[in-house]
Amino acid sequence: MNKNRLFHRDFTLVVIGQIISLFGNAILRFALPLYLLNITGSSSIYGTVLALSMIPMILLSPVGGIIADRVNKRNIMVILDFTTAALVLIFTLAMSQMNLVLLMTITMMLLCGIQAAYQPAVQASMPALASPEHLLSANAVINQVSSLAGLLGPIIGGILLSSFGLTPILVLGIFCFTCSAIMEIFIHIPFERQPVKTSMLTKALSDFRESVSYIRKDNPTIFKVMMIVAVFNLFLTSMLIVGFPVLITQTLGLSLKLCGYAEGALAFGGLCGGILTGILSKKLQVSNSHLLLLAATIFTLPVGIALLLQAPAMVTYLIITVCSFLLMASATMFTVQTLSYLQSVTPPHLIGKVISFAMTLSMCAQPVGQGMYGFLFDLLKDQTWVILLGTVLISAVVTILSARVFRTLKNS
């Protein structure tokens, strides 16, 4: 393996495998719940399935990094990709035999749980595949692949789902994960087995306690920031994930293809937000990062106004699409800035543990929010503007009240 250049054989195989695997994952995670929403017409069921699928991701994210440190990372990728292909095959065969809601819930939970264990293995393999001078570029390439998959997956998934139904998407998913797994077999990632002094559970609990202690006692500002993000996820993020697909397909009565384009605009906003953060890095101040949350809140307001004024369906759809792009760009800039601050103030030996715990803490309210909004969009299906404007009001109040916390943060 030649680490003197970035795109040597093993790194190139990892990138190609990521492109195939993440693309298949993005299509499935977009199409499966949307198919359920289209079949049942129930936003409560849709929101509940999305909420339950988040739980394994939240629980397994902190454990994924520990597993990646103790097990051959190549083997993790291969096993999980083959497992995902088998899971999608089982779903395909069982679709006509089982209750669709139950089957979809189990499948989505397993898909998200696998993804939570898969990504830490990929991230942890970068130092072994890239030299120190290429490490930043290697991480950037992997992140751009993830963003590109998030952009193209919903667009292609929406086109396939509206034109041909779910079956071709399932076949494509099986093909993607199988190809990725076969390709990853030929990757060589240096691995040195660590001596097992304690069980995995004991190690996980020890790391968890150490992370909690640092955030609560040594740097309590991080805890306050993560709690603010958790509240923001409870309301605005959950409304966005559940509400916009419901609004497009149920309230406005538009096609699944158009819903895919809107989801693509959301991902494109995240991609542009990341690029813009890099361009403006010297001008952005972490002490003012709450303004980015406020911007994301304000960009949601036009959607609520369009629904209140009962604007034509296509006009409202265009507003949703544009606002999705702007909202996600702002939210991504906030996320990158906050994550960079967290990396800069955390001791090196605690970075992985603290970041995984902080992310878990910030996501923990999201399943509750998704379930809540699924119920609200069913309850107020003729007055959806109430939900939108109420969410904007709550999010704006939270953001304004949080300004004092963010002003205590200093750029590093």
N, C-alpha and C positions, 0 to 999 in steps of 0.2 A: 504494500500500500504506500503510495507516494503522497505524503501530506504536504509537500512543498507547493502543490497547486490545489486549488479548491475542488475542481471537478475531476477528481481521480475516480477510478472504477467503482469503489465501494460507496463513496458519497453520491455519485451519479445514480447508482442503483437504488439508494435510499430515497433520493429525490423523485425518481420515476415511480417507485413503489408508493410514495406519499401522494403523488398526483393521482394515481389510479385509485388508491384506497380512500383518500379523502373525498374524491369526486363521487365514488359510489356511496359513501356515507352521507354526503350532503344531499344527494338525490333522494335517498331513502328517508332520511330524517325530515325532508320537506314533504315528500309525496305521501308517506304512510298516514300521518295525522290528518292531512288535508283530504285524503281519500275518505277517512272516517267521518270527517265533518260533512263532506259532500253526500255520503250515504245516509247518515243519521239526521243531518240538519240540526244537530244539537250542539250549541256552543258549550253547554255544561259538560257533556261527555268529552268534547274536544279539549277543553281546559283541564279537565281532570286527568286525562291521559298524558297531556304535556307535563302537568304537575308531578304525577307519579314517575314519569321518565326521568325527571331531574334528580330524584332522590338517590339512585345509585351513583350518579355523577358526583353529587355532593359528598356522599359517604366514602367513595373510592378514590377521589382525587388525592387526599393526603397519603393514602396507602400506595398509590401508583408509583410515587417517587421512591419509596422504600423498596418496593419489589424490583424496580429498575436498577437499584444499586446492588442487589443481591443475586439477580438472575441474569443470564446471558441475554442482552437486549435484542439481538437478532432473533433468538428463539421466541422471545415474547411477541415480537411483531409477526413472525410466521404463524405461531399458534393462534393468536387472536384474529388474524386475517382469515385463516382456514375456519376458525370457529364462527366468524361472522358469516362466511359463505354458507356454512351448514345451517346456521340460524335462519337465514333468508330462504334457503331451500325448504326447511321445515315449515316456515310460515306459508310459503307458496302452496305446499301440499295440504296444509291444514286449513287453509282459508275457507273452503267450502264445507268443512267438517265440524268446525268449532264456532263458538260464539265470537263474532268478529271483534267486539269491544274488549273482551277478555284477552283474546289472542293478540290484538294490537297493543294492549297495555303491557303484556309480558314481553313482547318483542321489542317495543320501544325502550323499556327499562333495561333489557339486556344489551341493546345497541348502545345506549348511553353509558352503561356500566363498562362495556368493553372499550369504548372510546376514552373513558376516564383512566383506564389502565394502560391504554395503547400510547397516548401522547407523551406521558412522562418518559417512556422508553425511548422514543424518538429524540426528545429533547436531551435526555441524558447521554445519548450516543454521540452527540455533536463533538464534545471535547476529544473523544477517541478517534473521530474521523477527520477532524480539521486541526491544523496547527494553530497555535495561539494567535498568529497574525491573521488567520483566515476565519477564526471562530465567529466574529461578529457577522461577517458576510454569510457564513454557513447558516447561522440562526435566521438572518434576514431572508435567505432563500426559502427556508422551511416555512417561515411565517407568510411569505408571499404566496407560496403554494397553497397554504391553508386558506388565505383570503380569496385566491382565485377559484378554489373549489367551492367556497361559500358563495361566490358570485355566479358561477356557471351552473352549479348544481340545481338551485331552484328554478332558473330560467329553463334549462333543458328538462328538468322534472315536470314543470308546469306544461310545457309543450307536449311531452310524451303522455302525461296523465290525461290532458284534455282531448288529445287526438286518438290515443290507442288504449287508454285504461291503465290499470296498475300492473298487469302481468308483464309487459315488456320491461318495465322499470325493475321488477323483481329479478328477471332474467339478467338484465344488465348489471344489477348489484352483485349477483352470484358470480358473474364473469369477472367483474372488477376485483373483488376480494380474492378470488382464486388466482388470478394472474399476479396480483400483488404478492400473495403468499409464496407462489412459486419463484418469483423474481428475488424475493428476500432470502430464500434459501442459499443463494450464491453470494450473499454479502458476508464479508469478514469484518467483525467488529471486535477489537482487542478486549478481552475480558479476563479478569483475575478474580477467581472465586474467593469471597471473604469468609473467614472462619465464622462458624455459627456459634456465637456465645449465648445468645438469647433467642427465644422464639420470635417469629414475625410479629405476633400480636403484642408481645412485651415491648419490642422495639418501637412499634407504632405508637403505643400508649406513652412510652418515654418521650418520643419526639413531640407528641401532641402536648404533653405537660410542659415541655421546655418552650414550645412556641407560645402557649397560653401565658406562661410566666413572663416571657419577654414582652409580649404585647400588652398585658394588663399592668405589669409593674414597672418594667424598664422604659417602655415607650408607650404610655397610655394614649397618646395622640393618635397612633395608628389604629387602636381599638375604636376610638371615637369616629375616625374617618370611615372605617369599615362598617360601622353601625349606620352611618349616614348613607353609605352606598347600599346597605341592605334594605333600608327603608325606601330608597329610590327604586331599587329592584322590585320591592313589594308592590309599588304602585305603577310608575311609568314603564319600566321594562316589561313587567308582566302584562300590562295593558297592550303594549306594542306587540308582544309575541302572540297573545291570544286574540286581541281585538282587530288588528288590521286584516288578517285572513278572513275573520268572520264578517267584517264590514264589506270586504270586496266580494266575497262569494255569496253571502247570505243577505246582507242589508241592501247592497247595490245590485245583486243578482248578476254579477259579471263572471267571466270564465276563469277556470283554473289556470289557463295560460297567462292571463293578465295578472293573476295573483303571483305567479312565478316571476313575472317581470318586476313587480313591486318588491318581492323578496330579494331579487337581484339588485335592485336599486339600494336596498338596505345594506347588502354586502359591499356594494361599490362605495357607499358612503363610508363604511369602515375602512376600506382600502385607502380611499383618499384622505381620510382623517389621520391614518398612520403616516402617510407620506407628508401631509401638511405639518404634522408634529415635528418631523425631522427637519423640515425647511425652516420652521419658526422656533426651533429649540432654544435659541439664544434669547428670544424675545418673550417666551412664555414663562410665567412665574407660577410656581406651584401654590403660592399663597393666594392666587386669584383663580385657582382651578374650579372653584364653585361656580364661577361665571359660565363655564362650559356646561355644567349641569343646568343652569338657568336657561342657557341657549337651547339645549335639548328640549326643555320644558316648553319654551316659547314656540319652537318649531312644531309642536303638537297642536297648538291652539288653532291654526287655520283649518285643521280637519274637523274639530268640534264645531267651528263656526259654519263650515260648509254643510255639515249634517243638520245644524239648527235651522239654517236658511233653506234646507231641502234643495240644494243645488242639483243640477242634472247629474246622473250617475257617472258619466265619463269625466265631467269637471271635478267631481269629488274624488274620483280615482286618480286623476292627474295630481291633485293636491296631496293625496295620500302618498303617492310615489315620490314626489319632490320632497315632501316633508320627511319621508323615511330616509332619504339620502342625507339631508341636512342634519336630522336628528342623530343618525348613526355616526356621521362625521364628528359631531360635537362630542358624543359619548365616547368615541374611540380616542379622541385627543385627551379627554379627561382620564381615561383608563391608562393610556401610555404614560401620561405625566405622573399619575399617582403611583403606578408600578415602578417607574424610575426612581421616584422619591423613596419608596419602600426599599428598593435595592441599595440605594446610596446610604441609608441610615442604619441598615441592619448589619450586624457583624457577619463576616464571610461564612463562618461555620454554621450560621443559623438561616442564611438566605432562603434555601430551598424549603426548609420546614416552615418558616414564618410566612413565606409567600403562599404556600399551599394552604396553610391554615387561614390566612387572611382572605384568600379567594373563597374558601369554604364558608367562612363567616359571612362574606358579602352575598353569597348565593343562597344562604339558608332560608331566606324569606320568599324566594322566588316561587317555589312550588305552592305555597299558601296563596300568593298573589294570582298565579295562573288559575288555580281552582276557583278563587273568588271571582275573577273576571269572567270565567266561563259561565258561572251562575248569573252574574249581573247582565251579561249580553243576552241570556235567555229571558231574564226577568224584564228587562227594559228594551226588548228588541225593536219597539216602535219609537223609543226615545233614546237612541244610542248617544245623542249629543250630550245628554246628562252625564253619562259615564266619562266621555272625553273631557268635558269642561271641568267636571269634578276632579278628575285625575290631574289636570293642569293646575288647578287651584291648590290641591294638596302638595304636589311636587314643588310648586313655586314657594309655598310657605316653608317646606322642609329645607329647600336650597337657601333661602334668605336667612333662616335661623342658623344654618350651618356655617355661614360666612365667618363667624368668630373663630371657629375651629380651624378652618383652612388658613386664616391669616396668621396663625401661630407657626405654620410650616414655612421652612426656609429652603430655598434652592441649594442643592449640594453639587 
